[in-house]
C-alpha cells in the first residue's frame, strides 16, 4: 500500500536469499522489465547505486527494506518499466518531459517532491527558451527550479502525453527508442528494494 503523509516508511531487513543485487537504476529496471515481460514475480532487489538508491539514502549496507512503486511506460505502445525516471527531450532541451519516481536525475534534484512509494509519478513538462534553460540548469542541483512559468508539474497515477514529432526516450539511463506518444501508469508497491 503506498505511503501516506506522516507515516513511517522502510524497515530494517536484509536481502532474502533469492534476492538480486544490482548497482544502478538501469540494472534494476532491466530486471523489473525482464520479470514483467515473463509474467514472473519480481525478486527483492538489493540496490547499491543510482538515483533511486540516492533518494532512499542508500549507504551500501543492504540492511533497510522499502516497498517501491514502478512505473509502466508505453512508448508508442511498447511497454517498458522504470524505477527512477524517464526522460523524453529535444537535443538542446528546448522541450523536455521528465517523469520522476525518484528525487534525483544524476546530479540534479529534478523531482524535489517525488516519492518512490506514494502511488504517483511526478511529471514535468518544460518548454524553455535558451536563457531560461541556463537559469533552470543552475538551480536544478538544489531543486530550486520550481515553480517556473515554463515548467508544468503534475503528480498523477497515470497520464498520456503526445509530441508533435518523435522524441528519444530514456528510461533509467537506457535509451528505449523514440516516441510520439507516451502513456505512464504507476504500479503501486510493485517491488521491494533493499539499500
Order of alpha helices (4+ residues) and beta strands (2+ residues): beta-beta-alpha-beta-alpha-beta-beta-beta-beta-beta-alpha-beta-beta-beta
